[in-house]
Amino acid sequence: MKQTVDSGSPGQGRFSDADISHRVTSYLCYQGLGDIAQLDVEVHDGVVTLSGVVQDGQEKQVAVNACQRVAGVLHLIDQLQVQRGV
């Protein structure tokens, strides 16, 4: 399921896409998300697309909330998938 979230508005200070990507990735690591290697962060003009696989719904919500807190993120596209039980 694709979820989009507005996290700011243009003109509130601009960060480069590379800086936003670094900040988001760092914050996701700080939040202690399982295997960060299974997450992909893409940024284009302040719009972050977060994709990959997380362990459960709680981990997905932590990742989405973390991205929303990063300065410079104008919009978030959530394409995270919850790993199916084995």
C-alpha positions as CSV (number, residue, x, y, z in Angstrom):
1,M,0.0,0.0,0.0
2,K,1.4,3.4,-1.0
3,Q,1.0,6.1,1.6
4,T,1.8,9.8,1.1
5,V,2.4,12.3,3.8
6,D,3.1,16.0,3.6
7,S,5.8,17.1,6.0
8,G,6.4,20.7,5.2
9,S,6.0,23.3,2.6
10,P,8.4,24.8,0.0
11,G,10.3,27.8,1.1
12,Q,11.0,26.6,4.7
13,G,14.7,26.4,3.9
14,R,16.1,24.1,1.3
15,F,18.4,21.2,1.8
16,S,20.1,19.3,-1.0
17,D,18.6,15.9,-1.8
18,A,21.9,14.2,-0.8
19,D,21.8,16.0,2.6
20,I,18.2,14.9,3.1
21,S,19.0,11.3,2.1
22,H,21.9,11.2,4.5
23,R,19.8,12.7,7.4
24,V,16.9,10.3,6.8
25,T,19.3,7.2,6.6
26,S,21.1,8.4,9.8
27,Y,17.9,8.9,11.7
28,L,16.5,5.5,10.6
29,C,19.7,3.9,12.0
30,Y,19.4,6.0,15.2
31,Q,15.8,4.7,15.6
32,G,17.3,1.1,15.7
33,L,15.3,-0.2,12.7
34,G,16.2,-3.9,12.1
35,D,18.1,-4.3,8.9
36,I,18.7,-0.9,7.4
37,A,20.2,-2.5,4.3
38,Q,16.7,-3.7,3.4
39,L,15.5,-0.1,3.3
40,D,15.9,2.2,0.3
41,V,15.7,6.0,0.6
42,E,15.4,8.1,-2.6
43,V,15.1,11.9,-2.6
44,H,14.1,14.2,-5.4
45,D,13.4,17.9,-4.7
46,G,12.7,17.2,-1.1
47,V,10.3,14.3,-1.8
48,V,11.4,11.2,0.0
49,T,10.4,7.7,-1.3
50,L,10.9,5.1,1.4
51,S,10.8,1.5,0.2
52,G,12.0,-1.9,1.2
53,V,11.0,-4.5,3.7
54,V,10.4,-4.1,7.5
55,Q,9.7,-6.8,10.1
56,D,6.2,-5.6,11.2
57,G,3.7,-2.8,11.2
58,Q,5.3,-1.1,14.2
59,E,8.7,-1.0,12.5
60,K,7.0,0.5,9.4
61,Q,5.3,3.2,11.5
62,V,8.6,4.0,13.3
63,A,10.3,4.5,9.8
64,V,7.5,6.7,8.5
65,N,7.5,8.8,11.7
66,A,11.3,9.1,11.6
67,C,11.3,10.4,8.0
68,Q,8.6,12.9,8.8
69,R,10.8,14.4,11.5
70,V,13.8,15.1,9.3
71,A,14.3,18.7,8.3
72,G,14.0,19.3,4.6
73,V,11.5,16.5,3.9
74,L,8.7,18.1,2.0
75,H,6.7,15.0,1.2
76,L,7.0,11.3,2.0
77,I,6.0,8.5,-0.3
78,D,5.7,5.3,1.8
79,Q,6.3,2.2,-0.3
80,L,7.4,0.0,2.6
81,Q,6.4,-3.6,2.7
82,V,5.8,-5.6,5.9
83,Q,7.6,-9.0,5.8
84,R,5.3,-11.9,5.8
85,G,5.6,-14.5,8.6
86,V,7.6,-17.6,7.9
